[in-house]
Every structure is written in C-alpha cells, then in structure tokens.
C-alpha cells in the first residue's frame, strides 16, 4: 500500500495579523510550512508528498518548501479548503492507495499520530486524530457585553479534531466529489460524514496544536526555541603503544607513544563524533563506524567527524559550540591546543571562539595517570530545525 500526504498550505491566515501568509511565518528558525514538510517527510511509511500553496507563491514553491527525501509535487490551491485538497488529490501518483491530509499550520505533529491514523484508515476507510474536550462547554448567544450563556453542553463524547486525517483513496475521492457543491468544509472528515461514510477517531496529541492567532505563534516560538536545543556528550580512551603516531584532530603531536586502535585512534575526533551523534539521537560511533569494519581501518578521525557532521545536518541540526578535554600525562598539550582548535573549527564550520580544547593530566592515577593510555571527553551543543 503506497501512502501519500497532501499538506494544505493554501490559505492566507488573516487571523494571525501578519503581512506574510501564515504558513511562511517563522517558528524557531523555520517557517511553519518547512516544519510541517519536515515532519511528514521524516515518516518512513510515506512515499510521496504534495504541497498545496496559494497560486501567487507557486513560482517560489520549491525554495519555500525546501529539499525533501521523498518525491514532492507543488500545486496551486483553490478558494475553499476542499478545492485545495482536490487540487492536491488530482496530482497523486496512480500507485497511491491511502492519502493523508495535513494542515501546514500544525508544525509539531509527531510520528505516533501518523501511525495511529494510518492503521485506522486502513481498517475503516477514514480516520481522524483528536483529543477529548476537557473544559466545561457553554453555548452562548449575543455578542460583546450582551453575550449570555444559553446552556451548558455535555462534553461526553466531544473531541477536538486534528490532522493528519487519513483516507483510502476511493473514500476520499467520493468525499471530494460530494463536497464539490457544498459550502466550505473545515476538514475532510466532514465531507466523508456528509457522504455517509464512517470515520474512526484515534488518539491525537495535545502538542499537535494548530497555529491560528498571533498568541498561538508567540507560544509556539517559545516552545520551539526550547525544544530545538540538544546537548551531547562523548568519551574515548585508547591504550598507548610504541610505533603509533599521536594524532589529535588531525594534528600530529610529537610523542614516543601513540593510541592503539582500528582507526587512527584520534581521541579528540572520536569523542566529538560520539557527542554529535548522541545529541542528534543517532546512536554512537560504534554504530556508524564499527571497529570490525575494514572500511574504517586506519581512517582519519577528522574523516569520521566529517561524516558524523553530515549525518547530524541531514537530520536538521547545526553545531553551536564544542568543548573538549584531553587527558594525557605527557607530553604537555598546551603548545598544540591552538592548532587543534583551528582544525576542529575548520572541520565543524565554526568560528574559533566556539571551539574549546583543554589538556589535563590524571595526576598519576590509573592507566592514564601512569602514561599507559589517553582519554578525551567532549560536549557539544546543537540547535535544530525540529523538536
């Protein structure tokens, strides 16, 4: 079963009060549109994306949407929501049998919501994620100072619908055909209901909020800024032996002993590689550069660090700063620290003041203190596009 997602970004978002279309407003360093595209593109079950944009933005659509790992088509939206969804539906590949529809104004959707919607849509034909109403609900009449409560409505069975909403292809086709002559529908599930179809309700996510007002945007920015920071730590240790060079961040340090290892034993780069991968949630150095893999035999540490940096960037993260401590009894590292910092700054595309390298001894304690081993500790700070 091939699955596609239609990302609806065809509106203007006038309630936000911004001169920009709402979907182009930045939240935590990325537009709402880009965040939503990234969230959809990251899900392994999705085979293709369709982004529906206002007609006047279509020419710049590729730049606004950004790169994606799955095929992505861009199409101009219509006057009503169902017209925009229909425009996206009409360009889907013939192989697509299940369609998700997601609002670009919900940039914090999680993979688990996709999973639940996909499973229910396969089973029932249509599915909506939602959260139960927990506040007391009042029906009113009038406006302003004349507004008065008419009744208290039971909240039993009341849910707040979210996206992505999922449909088998034929169910969505019938719903869109039925909705052609209707007034504007606020979601596709209503079109299915109007056409007499059944819609399953699955558990949504309270964090999957729709950004509608300027207050929503301000709150989302606070959340995104806090959520888009990651810290990682790394550690490496190697036994010191004769007839091995001592290389730290690609800098050769004169010494009668060097680290024993499958690669070059560069503890600075290895610890930093571990820290980068850990901060980005991508495992550790052994997972990506196993010491049993002949590809990494005598591999330079800077090469492994560069590969880890590329992986981290692919997942939407940027390195802010790094701090490395090398524990070595002798020789003293102070004369070599400027060159090591410069090498790391170049490898990580950082300014020199964002790279800290310190040399310490172990005061004669344990194998490191006896001069039999070298160790390194690293800390990195990442800032990202995604929560």
BELUR-V597271 format. One record per pair of residues at least 4 apart in sequence whose C-alpha atoms are under 6 Angstrom apart, sorted by the first residue. I is the first residue (numbers start at 0). J is the second residue. D is the distance in Angstrom with one decimal. If there is no record, write none. Layout:
i & j & d
I & J & D
I & J & D
//
This chain:
i & j & d
0 & 96 & 5.9
1 & 95 & 4.7
1 & 96 & 5.6
2 & 45 & 5.1
2 & 46 & 5.6
2 & 95 & 5.6
2 & 97 & 4.9
2 & 98 & 5.8
3 & 45 & 5.5
3 & 46 & 5.7
3 & 47 & 4.8
3 & 48 & 5.7
3 & 98 & 5.1
4 & 48 & 5.1
4 & 98 & 5.7
4 & 99 & 4.5
4 & 100 & 5.6
5 & 49 & 4.7
5 & 50 & 5.9
5 & 100 & 4.8
6 & 50 & 4.8
6 & 101 & 4.9
6 & 102 & 5.8
6 & 103 & 5.9
7 & 51 & 5.1
7 & 102 & 5.0
7 & 103 & 5.7
8 & 51 & 5.4
8 & 52 & 5.1
8 & 103 & 5.3
9 & 51 & 5.5
9 & 52 & 4.2
9 & 53 & 4.5
9 & 76 & 5.2
11 & 20 & 4.7
11 & 21 & 6.0
12 & 21 & 4.8
14 & 212 & 5.6
15 & 212 & 4.4
15 & 213 & 4.8
22 & 31 & 5.1
22 & 32 & 5.1
23 & 30 & 5.1
24 & 30 & 5.2
25 & 29 & 5.0
25 & 30 & 3.9
26 & 30 & 5.7
26 & 220 & 5.0
27 & 220 & 5.4
27 & 223 & 4.9
27 & 224 & 5.1
31 & 106 & 5.6
32 & 103 & 5.3
33 & 64 & 5.6
34 & 106 & 5.3
35 & 103 & 5.4
35 & 106 & 4.4
36 & 40 & 5.9
37 & 41 & 6.0
47 & 69 & 5.4
47 & 70 & 5.0
47 & 71 & 5.9
48 & 71 & 4.6
49 & 71 & 5.5
49 & 72 & 4.7
49 & 73 & 5.8
50 & 73 & 5.0
51 & 74 & 5.0
51 & 75 & 5.6
51 & 76 & 5.4
52 & 75 & 5.1
52 & 76 & 5.5
53 & 75 & 5.5
53 & 76 & 5.4
54 & 75 & 4.7
56 & 60 & 6.0
60 & 64 & 5.9
61 & 65 & 5.9
76 & 83 & 4.2
77 & 82 & 4.9
77 & 83 & 4.7
79 & 183 & 5.8
81 & 85 & 6.0
96 & 167 & 5.9
96 & 168 & 5.1
97 & 166 & 5.7
97 & 167 & 4.3
97 & 168 & 5.2
98 & 165 & 5.7
98 & 166 & 5.3
99 & 163 & 5.8
99 & 164 & 5.4
99 & 165 & 4.3
100 & 163 & 5.2
100 & 164 & 5.3
101 & 162 & 5.0
101 & 163 & 4.2
104 & 209 & 5.4
104 & 210 & 5.4
105 & 208 & 5.7
105 & 209 & 4.7
107 & 207 & 5.3
108 & 207 & 4.9
112 & 203 & 5.8
116 & 120 & 5.9
116 & 126 & 5.7
116 & 165 & 5.9
119 & 123 & 5.9
119 & 126 & 5.7
120 & 124 & 4.6
120 & 125 & 4.5
120 & 126 & 4.9
120 & 165 & 5.5
120 & 166 & 5.4
124 & 166 & 5.5
124 & 167 & 5.3
125 & 165 & 5.6
125 & 166 & 4.4
125 & 198 & 4.8
126 & 164 & 5.8
126 & 165 & 5.2
126 & 198 & 5.2
126 & 199 & 4.5
126 & 200 & 5.8
127 & 164 & 4.7
127 & 200 & 5.0
128 & 161 & 5.4
128 & 200 & 5.8
128 & 201 & 4.7
128 & 202 & 5.4
128 & 203 & 4.4
129 & 158 & 6.0
129 & 159 & 5.2
129 & 160 & 4.4
129 & 161 & 5.2
129 & 202 & 5.6
129 & 203 & 4.4
130 & 158 & 5.4
130 & 159 & 5.3
130 & 203 & 5.5
131 & 157 & 6.0
131 & 158 & 4.2
132 & 157 & 5.6
132 & 158 & 5.3
136 & 151 & 5.9
136 & 152 & 5.3
137 & 150 & 5.9
137 & 151 & 4.5
137 & 152 & 5.7
138 & 148 & 5.9
138 & 149 & 5.5
138 & 150 & 5.3
139 & 147 & 5.4
139 & 148 & 4.3
139 & 149 & 5.0
140 & 146 & 5.6
140 & 147 & 5.6
141 & 145 & 5.5
141 & 146 & 4.3
142 & 146 & 4.4
166 & 171 & 5.7
174 & 190 & 5.1
174 & 191 & 4.9
174 & 194 & 5.9
178 & 190 & 5.8
191 & 196 & 5.2
192 & 196 & 5.2
210 & 215 & 5.2
219 & 223 & 5.9
220 & 224 & 5.9
222 & 226 & 6.0
223 & 227 & 5.8
226 & 386 & 5.1
227 & 382 & 5.5
227 & 383 & 4.9
227 & 385 & 6.0
227 & 386 & 5.2
228 & 381 & 5.7
228 & 382 & 4.7
229 & 278 & 5.5
229 & 380 & 5.9
229 & 381 & 5.0
230 & 278 & 5.1
230 & 379 & 5.7
230 & 380 & 4.7
231 & 274 & 4.6
231 & 277 & 5.3
231 & 278 & 4.0
231 & 378 & 5.7
231 & 379 & 5.3
232 & 274 & 4.3
232 & 377 & 5.5
232 & 378 & 4.5
233 & 270 & 4.5
233 & 271 & 5.9
233 & 273 & 4.8
233 & 274 & 4.2
233 & 376 & 5.7
233 & 377 & 4.9
234 & 270 & 4.6
234 & 375 & 5.6
234 & 376 & 4.6
235 & 266 & 5.5
235 & 270 & 5.1
235 & 374 & 5.5
235 & 375 & 5.3
236 & 373 & 5.6
236 & 374 & 4.2
237 & 258 & 5.4
237 & 372 & 5.6
237 & 373 & 5.5
238 & 258 & 5.5
238 & 259 & 5.6
238 & 371 & 6.0
238 & 372 & 4.2
239 & 256 & 5.7
239 & 257 & 5.0
239 & 258 & 4.5
239 & 259 & 5.9
239 & 371 & 5.3
239 & 372 & 4.8
240 & 256 & 5.1
240 & 257 & 5.5
241 & 256 & 4.7
243 & 257 & 4.3
244 & 257 & 4.7
245 & 251 & 6.0
245 & 252 & 5.5
245 & 257 & 4.4
246 & 250 & 5.3
246 & 251 & 4.6
246 & 252 & 6.0
246 & 265 & 5.6
247 & 265 & 5.2
247 & 267 & 5.7
248 & 267 & 5.9
248 & 268 & 5.6
248 & 339 & 5.7
258 & 264 & 5.3
260 & 264 & 5.1
261 & 290 & 5.6
261 & 296 & 5.3
262 & 295 & 5.9
262 & 296 & 4.9
262 & 297 & 3.8
262 & 298 & 4.7
263 & 297 & 4.9
263 & 298 & 5.9
263 & 299 & 5.6
265 & 300 & 5.3
266 & 270 & 5.9
266 & 375 & 5.7
267 & 375 & 6.0
268 & 272 & 5.9
268 & 300 & 5.1
268 & 304 & 5.9
270 & 376 & 6.0
270 & 377 & 5.5
271 & 377 & 5.4
272 & 304 & 5.2
273 & 283 & 5.2
273 & 284 & 5.2
276 & 281 & 4.9
276 & 282 & 5.8
276 & 283 & 5.7
277 & 281 & 5.8
277 & 282 & 5.6
284 & 288 & 5.6
285 & 289 & 4.6
311 & 316 & 5.6
312 & 316 & 4.9
315 & 383 & 5.5
315 & 384 & 5.2
316 & 382 & 5.6
316 & 383 & 4.2
317 & 381 & 5.4
317 & 382 & 5.3
317 & 383 & 5.9
318 & 381 & 4.6
319 & 380 & 5.4
319 & 381 & 5.5
320 & 353 & 4.6
320 & 354 & 5.9
320 & 379 & 5.9
320 & 380 & 5.6
321 & 354 & 5.2
321 & 378 & 5.7
321 & 379 & 4.4
322 & 355 & 4.6
322 & 377 & 5.7
322 & 378 & 5.2
323 & 356 & 4.8
323 & 376 & 5.7
323 & 377 & 4.4
324 & 356 & 5.8
324 & 357 & 4.7
324 & 358 & 5.8
324 & 375 & 5.5
324 & 376 & 5.1
325 & 358 & 4.9
325 & 374 & 6.0
325 & 375 & 4.4
326 & 359 & 4.8
326 & 360 & 5.2
326 & 373 & 6.0
326 & 374 & 5.1
326 & 375 & 5.8
327 & 360 & 5.2
327 & 373 & 5.2
328 & 360 & 4.8
328 & 368 & 5.7
328 & 370 & 5.4
332 & 358 & 5.7
343 & 347 & 6.0
344 & 348 & 5.7
344 & 349 & 4.7
344 & 350 & 5.9
344 & 351 & 5.5
361 & 368 & 4.6
362 & 368 & 5.6
363 & 368 & 3.7
363 & 369 & 5.3
364 & 368 & 4.4
366 & 371 & 5.1
366 & 372 & 5.7
367 & 371 & 5.6
367 & 372 & 4.5
367 & 373 & 5.7
//
